[in-house]
Amino acid sequence: MLDIITNINNVVNNIVWGWPALILLAFVGVLMTLLTKFFQVSHFKHWWKMTVGAIFKDKDVLGHTKDKSISQFQSLCTALAATVGTGNIVGVAGAILVGGPGAVFWMWIIAFFGMMTNFSENVLGIYYRRKNKAGEWSGGAMYYLRDGLGSKKGCKEIGKILAVLFSIFCFLASFGIGNMTQVNSISGNMYSVFGVPTWVTGIVILIIGGLVIVGGLKRIASVTEKIVPFMVVVYIVGSIVILITNISQIGTVFTAIFKGAFAAKAAGGAVVGYGIKLAIEQGMKRGVFSNEAGLGSSVMVHSNSNVSEPVRQGMWGIFEVFADTIIVCTLTAFSVLSSGLVDLETGITAAEYNGIALTKANIVSTVFSMHFGKIGAAFVAIAVMLFAFSTVLGWSHYGTKACEFLFGEKFTIVYRVIFVIAIFGGAVMGDNLAWDLADTFNGMMMIPNLIGVLVLSPLVFRITKNYVDRKIRGKDIKPMLSAFPDIQAEQEQNL
């Protein structure tokens, strides 16, 4: 049965992650960057001030809400919980091992432009969100596909179809990128480092995850706002220690990254052109797997924020990609490439280190053990566990929202129960199949989302210009806050 699933998945994966899809992904990011006049650079000081700079100054950023919405910081932490996962550790290592050091460069490129893709998704998510019967905000690609793209002349049915397709793909992806791969990485690390059987890890995560997930978004957000800052800071500190220790290698590592991006030799000594192709593919695929810009996933939790300004939440999307890929993934890449365990031309690892076979799943823990001893491997195992577990929590909300759109609110509890049960399957599933399935589901939900962002790009431009004119240039003009008059009026009162 697993062989059949693998063969089918390989066929679909080659289609959804072919060059047309990768070109579309890059094109949308470049387009949104140009339309917003390089907002991530030209307004760097402003968006930094309105995100990180506002955490301890603006009560609305940290303040817990009494209604069904969550704070801006909680929405960021829940989004980061879903994005800062095994992709930042195992995914980066896998990209290097397959695509060589040059894959890191393309990961940076897709992240730079992905900042504005994620920005645009969040802007549209807030602009087209609406409240469900329970009084909770519901937003995401399915809503701006149906209500945004669907409002264009002759696109009503297309918008509905793409909205349904996105929701179906998101529903499936929640069991892949948001469940199986994460739990699989946890169980693999716990077994290799502590000798804990995979089935035991699966049962423990199933119980703990169930207690949080079944409680809904408020409980998920209250957990992620505590886990995410702690796990990110601790992992960054550990990586910086390695960076300082191997500071003499920084020039060599960056040379290998830039050289490999344009003149890579593929593993096994294949032709140069094929090496570059692998570097680009792995960099883009693992970059998207890591930061999710273009998937339309994190917008579903950003839409639950208590923010009124679409652009304000869009700026949190920029920071999300910056923190996830430019900071965390880069530190992981440097740790691996400066270790001496990887050939800086091909990305091929040494066969083993101290009698342990090196794979994408354990190379980072091996690097940390080289610098911190046994505690290093244990540290990475715990980091992977926290990163991956928080991702499971975040993606359970995404799947819930997709289920709500497809089947209604009353079916969401059924989804959560099935999602929790599936955790055990992820713990005992083969490593390669879990990652391959996640890749496929990513690509399947990415395509309809990017079509929506592309068609609605002029609207994102107008909303962004409206914000810049009001907040930065001081013009007295009517704000663009919602596509719906009643919500527009409500949000105007909150400004």
C-alpha positions in Angstrom: 0.0 0.0 0.0 2.8 2.4 0.9 4.5 1.7 -2.5 1.3 2.6 -4.3 1.0 5.9 -2.3 4.6 6.6 -3.0 4.3 6.1 -6.8 1.2 8.2 -7.0 2.7 11.0 -4.9 5.8 11.1 -7.1 3.7 11.7 -10.2 1.7 14.5 -8.6 4.8 16.0 -7.0 6.5 16.3 -10.3 3.5 18.3 -11.6 2.8 20.7 -8.7 6.5 21.4 -8.1 7.5 21.6 -11.8 9.2 24.7 -13.2 5.9 26.5 -14.1 4.8 26.4 -10.4 8.2 27.6 -9.2 8.3 30.4 -11.8 4.7 31.5 -10.7 5.9 31.5 -7.1 8.9 33.7 -7.8 6.9 35.9 -10.2 4.2 36.8 -7.7 6.9 37.7 -5.1 8.8 39.9 -7.6 5.5 41.5 -8.8 4.4 42.4 -5.3 7.8 43.8 -4.4 7.7 46.0 -7.5 4.1 47.1 -7.0 4.8 48.1 -3.4 8.1 49.8 -4.4 10.2 47.3 -2.4 8.2 47.9 0.8 10.3 45.4 2.7 13.4 47.6 2.1 12.1 51.1 1.5 9.9 51.0 4.6 12.2 48.7 6.7 12.4 51.2 9.6 8.6 51.6 9.7 7.6 47.9 9.5 10.2 47.1 12.1 8.9 49.8 14.4 5.3 48.6 13.9 6.1 44.9 14.7 9.1 44.1 16.9 9.4 47.7 18.1 5.7 47.8 19.1 5.8 44.6 21.2 6.5 46.5 24.5 5.0 49.8 23.6 1.6 49.2 22.1 -0.9 47.5 24.4 -2.9 46.2 21.4 0.1 44.1 20.3 0.4 42.1 23.4 -3.0 42.6 25.1 -5.3 39.6 25.3 -8.7 40.2 23.9 -12.0 39.4 25.5 -13.8 38.5 22.3 -13.0 35.7 19.9 -10.0 37.5 18.3 -6.4 37.1 19.5 -3.7 39.7 19.9 -1.2 40.6 17.2 1.6 39.0 19.1 -0.4 35.8 19.6 -1.2 35.7 15.8 2.5 36.1 15.0 3.5 33.4 17.5 0.9 31.0 16.2 1.9 31.7 12.6 5.6 31.3 13.6 4.7 28.2 15.5 3.4 26.8 12.2 6.4 28.0 10.1 9.4 27.7 12.4 9.4 23.9 12.5 11.5 21.0 11.2 11.9 22.9 7.9 14.3 25.2 9.7 16.5 22.3 10.8 15.9 19.1 8.9 14.6 21.0 5.8 17.7 23.2 5.5 20.0 20.2 6.0 18.1 18.3 3.3 18.3 21.2 0.9 22.1 21.4 1.3 22.5 17.6 1.0 20.5 17.4 -2.2 21.1 20.9 -3.8 24.5 21.7 -2.4 25.4 24.9 -0.5 24.0 27.0 -3.4 20.5 26.0 -2.3 20.9 28.4 0.7 21.3 31.3 -1.7 18.0 30.5 -3.5 16.4 30.1 -0.1 17.4 33.7 0.7 16.1 34.9 -2.7 12.7 33.2 -2.4 12.5 34.6 1.2 13.3 38.2 0.2 10.5 38.3 -2.4 8.4 36.0 -0.3 8.2 38.7 2.4 5.9 40.7 0.0 4.0 37.6 -1.0 3.2 36.9 2.7 2.5 40.6 3.2 0.0 40.6 0.3 -1.7 37.4 1.6 -2.2 39.0 5.1 -3.5 42.3 3.6 -6.0 40.4 1.6 -6.8 38.1 4.5 -7.7 41.0 6.8 -9.5 42.9 4.0 -11.8 40.0 3.1 -12.3 38.4 6.5 -15.7 38.1 8.1 -17.1 36.7 11.4 -18.6 33.3 11.7 -21.7 32.5 13.8 -19.5 32.0 16.9 -18.2 35.5 16.5 -14.7 34.4 15.5 -12.9 36.0 12.5 -12.6 33.7 9.5 -10.2 34.6 6.8 -7.7 33.1 4.4 -7.1 32.4 0.7 -10.5 30.7 0.4 -12.2 33.9 1.3 -10.3 36.3 -1.0 -10.6 33.7 -3.8 -14.3 33.5 -3.4 -15.1 37.1 -2.5 -12.2 38.9 -4.2 -11.4 37.0 -7.3 -15.0 35.9 -7.5 -16.1 39.5 -7.7 -14.3 40.1 -11.0 -16.3 40.1 -14.1 -16.9 36.5 -15.3 -14.9 35.0 -12.4 -17.6 34.2 -9.9 -17.6 30.4 -10.5 -13.8 30.3 -10.9 -13.4 32.1 -7.6 -15.7 29.6 -5.9 -13.9 26.6 -7.5 -10.5 27.8 -6.6 -11.6 28.6 -3.0 -12.9 25.0 -2.6 -9.8 23.5 -4.1 -7.6 25.6 -1.8 -9.6 24.5 1.2 -9.4 20.8 0.1 -5.6 21.1 -0.4 -5.1 22.9 2.9 -7.2 20.2 4.6 -4.9 17.6 3.2 -1.7 19.6 3.8 -2.5 20.0 7.5 -2.0 16.2 7.8 1.3 16.5 5.8 3.3 19.6 6.5 1.4 20.3 9.7 1.3 16.9 11.2 3.1 13.8 9.7 6.5 15.5 8.9 6.7 17.3 12.2 5.8 14.3 14.4 8.0 12.1 12.2 11.0 14.3 12.9 10.2 14.4 16.7 10.0 10.6 16.9 13.1 10.1 14.8 15.2 12.4 17.0 13.8 11.1 20.2 14.8 7.6 19.1 18.2 8.4 17.8 19.2 10.6 20.8 17.4 9.1 23.7 16.4 5.7 22.4 12.7 6.3 22.9 10.6 4.0 20.6 8.7 5.9 18.0 5.3 4.6 19.1 5.9 5.8 22.6 6.7 9.3 21.3 3.6 9.2 19.1 1.3 8.4 22.0 2.7 11.1 24.3 2.4 13.8 21.6 -1.1 12.6 20.7 -2.2 13.1 24.4 -0.6 16.5 24.9 -1.5 17.7 21.5 -5.1 16.6 21.9 -5.5 18.6 25.2 -4.4 21.8 23.4 -5.9 21.4 19.9 -9.4 20.3 20.9 -9.6 23.5 23.0 -9.6 25.7 19.9 -7.6 28.8 18.8 -7.6 30.7 22.1 -5.9 27.7 23.9 -3.5 27.2 20.9 -2.5 30.9 20.9 -2.0 30.9 24.7 0.4 28.0 24.4 2.3 29.2 21.3 2.9 32.7 22.7 4.9 31.0 25.5 6.7 28.3 23.5 7.7 30.2 20.3 9.7 33.1 21.8 11.5 30.7 24.1 12.4 28.1 21.5 13.5 30.6 18.8 15.7 32.6 21.2 17.3 29.5 22.7 18.0 27.9 19.3 19.4 31.2 17.9 21.7 31.5 20.9 23.0 28.0 20.4 23.6 28.6 16.7 25.4 32.0 17.4 27.8 30.2 19.7 28.7 27.9 16.8 28.9 30.9 14.5 31.4 32.6 16.9 33.4 29.3 17.4 33.7 28.9 13.6 33.9 32.6 12.7 37.1 31.9 10.7 34.9 29.8 8.3 32.4 32.5 7.5 34.1 33.7 4.4 34.6 30.1 3.1 30.9 29.3 3.8 29.5 32.3 2.1 31.8 31.8 -0.9 30.6 28.2 -1.2 26.9 29.4 -1.0 27.3 32.1 -3.8 29.5 29.9 -5.9 27.2 26.9 -5.6 24.2 29.0 -6.5 25.5 29.6 -10.1 28.2 26.9 -10.6 27.1 24.0 -8.5 28.3 20.5 -9.0 25.5 18.0 -8.3 26.0 15.2 -5.8 27.9 12.4 -7.5 29.7 14.7 -9.9 26.9 15.3 -12.4 27.0 18.2 -14.9 27.1 21.8 -13.7 23.8 22.8 -15.2 22.0 20.0 -13.3 23.6 21.1 -10.1 22.3 24.6 -10.5 18.9 23.2 -11.2 18.9 21.2 -8.0 20.2 24.2 -6.0 17.3 26.3 -7.3 14.7 23.6 -6.8 15.8 22.7 -3.3 16.3 26.3 -2.2 12.8 27.3 -3.4 11.0 24.2 -2.2 12.6 24.1 1.2 12.3 27.9 1.5 8.6 27.7 1.0 8.3 24.6 3.3 10.1 26.7 6.0 8.4 30.1 5.7 5.2 29.1 3.9 5.1 32.4 1.9 2.9 31.7 -1.1 0.9 28.8 0.5 -1.8 31.1 1.9 -1.6 29.2 5.2 -0.5 31.6 7.9 -3.0 34.2 6.7 -5.7 32.1 8.4 -4.4 32.8 11.8 -3.2 36.4 11.0 -6.9 37.0 10.1 -7.9 36.3 13.7 -5.8 39.3 14.9 -7.5 42.2 16.7 -5.8 44.5 14.2 -7.9 46.9 12.1 -5.4 47.9 9.4 -4.8 45.2 6.7 -1.3 46.6 6.1 -0.4 46.5 9.8 -1.0 42.7 9.8 0.8 42.5 6.5 3.9 43.9 8.1 3.8 41.1 10.7 3.9 38.8 7.6 7.2 40.4 6.5 8.7 39.9 9.9 7.5 36.3 10.0 9.4 35.4 6.8 12.5 37.5 7.9 12.7 35.7 11.3 12.0 32.3 9.9 14.3 32.1 6.9 16.8 35.0 6.9 17.6 34.5 10.6 16.9 30.9 11.7 17.5 29.0 8.5 20.7 31.0 7.8 22.1 30.1 11.2 21.2 26.4 10.6 22.9 26.5 7.2 26.1 28.1 8.6 26.2 25.5 11.4 26.1 22.7 8.9 28.4 24.2 6.3 31.1 25.2 8.8 31.2 21.8 10.5 33.5 20.2 8.1 31.0 17.3 7.6 29.8 18.6 4.3 31.6 19.0 1.0 31.3 22.7 0.2 31.1 22.0 -3.6 28.5 19.3 -3.7 26.8 19.2 -0.4 27.7 15.5 0.1 28.2 14.6 3.7 30.9 12.4 5.2 29.6 8.9 5.4 29.6 8.9 9.1 30.9 10.7 12.2 32.1 8.8 15.2 30.4 5.7 13.9 27.1 7.3 13.3 25.7 7.5 9.7 24.9 11.1 8.7 21.5 11.9 7.3 19.4 15.1 6.9 17.6 14.1 10.0 20.6 13.9 12.3 23.4 16.1 10.8 22.3 19.2 12.7 22.3 17.3 16.0 25.7 15.9 15.1 27.0 19.4 14.5 25.8 20.6 17.8 27.3 17.6 19.6 30.7 18.5 18.0 30.5 21.8 19.9 28.6 21.0 23.0 29.1 17.3 23.5 26.2 14.9 24.3 24.2 17.8 25.5 24.3 19.3 22.0 22.5 16.4 20.4 20.0 16.4 23.2 19.5 20.2 22.7 18.7 19.7 19.1 16.3 16.8 19.8 14.4 19.0 22.3 14.5 22.0 19.8 13.1 19.8 17.0 10.5 18.6 19.4 9.4 22.1 20.4 9.6 23.5 16.9 7.7 20.6 15.4 5.1 20.4 18.2 4.3 24.1 17.9 3.9 23.6 14.1 1.4 20.9 14.7 -0.6 23.3 16.9 -0.5 26.1 14.3 -1.5 23.9 11.4 -4.3 22.3 13.4 -6.0 25.8 13.2 -5.4 26.0 9.5 -7.0 22.7 8.9 -9.9 23.7 11.1 -10.5 26.8 9.1 -10.4 24.8 5.8 -12.8 22.3 7.3 -15.1 25.2 8.5 -15.2 26.6 5.0 -15.9 23.3 3.3 -18.3 21.7 5.8 -19.4 24.3 8.4 -18.5 25.0 12.0 -20.2 21.9 13.5 -17.7 19.6 11.7 -14.6 21.3 13.0 -14.5 19.2 16.3 -14.6 16.1 14.1 -11.6 17.4 12.2 -9.7 18.1 15.3 -10.2 14.6 16.7 -9.1 13.0 13.4 -6.1 15.4 13.3 -5.0 14.4 16.8 -5.4 10.6 16.0 -3.2 11.1 12.8 -0.3 12.3 15.0 0.4 8.7 15.9 0.6 7.7 12.2 3.1 10.4 11.6 5.3 9.2 14.4 5.7 5.7 12.9 5.6 6.6 9.2 8.8 6.3 7.0 10.8 9.5 6.8 11.0 9.9 3.1 7.3 9.3 2.4 6.2 11.8 5.0 8.4 14.6 3.6 7.4 13.8 0.0 3.7 13.9 0.8 4.2 17.3 2.6 6.0 18.6 -0.5 3.1 17.6 -2.7 0.4 19.1 -0.5 2.3 22.3 -0.3 2.4 22.7 -4.0 -1.3 21.8 -4.4 -2.5 24.6 -2.1 0.1 27.0 -3.3 -1.2 27.3 -6.9 -4.8 28.5 -6.4 -3.5 30.9 -3.7 -0.9 32.5 -6.0 -3.6 32.9 -8.7 -5.7 34.8 -6.2 -2.8 37.0 -5.1 -1.8 37.7 -8.7 -5.3 38.7 -9.8 -5.9 40.8 -6.7 -2.4 42.5 -6.8 -3.8 45.8 -8.0 -6.0 45.9 -4.8 -3.0 45.2 -2.6 -1.2 48.1 -4.3 -4.2 50.4 -3.6 -4.5 49.3 0.1 -0.8 49.7 0.6 -0.7 53.1 -1.0 -3.7 54.2 1.0 -1.9 53.2 4.2 1.4 54.8 3.3 -0.4 58.1 2.3 -2.3 58.2 5.6 0.3 56.8 8.1 3.6 57.9 6.6 2.8 60.9 4.5 0.1 62.3 6.8 -2.7 62.6 4.2 -6.3 62.9 5.4 -8.1 60.3 3.3 -10.6 57.5 4.0 -8.9 54.2 5.1 -9.3 51.0 3.2 -10.0 48.4 5.9 -12.5 45.9 4.6 -14.4 44.8 1.5 -17.6 44.8 3.5 -19.3 48.1 4.4 -20.5 47.0 7.9 -17.0 45.7 8.8 -15.4 48.8 7.3 -17.5 51.0 9.6 -16.8 48.8 12.6 -13.0 48.9 12.0 -13.0 52.6 11.4 -14.2 53.1 15.0 -11.3 51.0 16.3 -8.6 53.2 14.6 
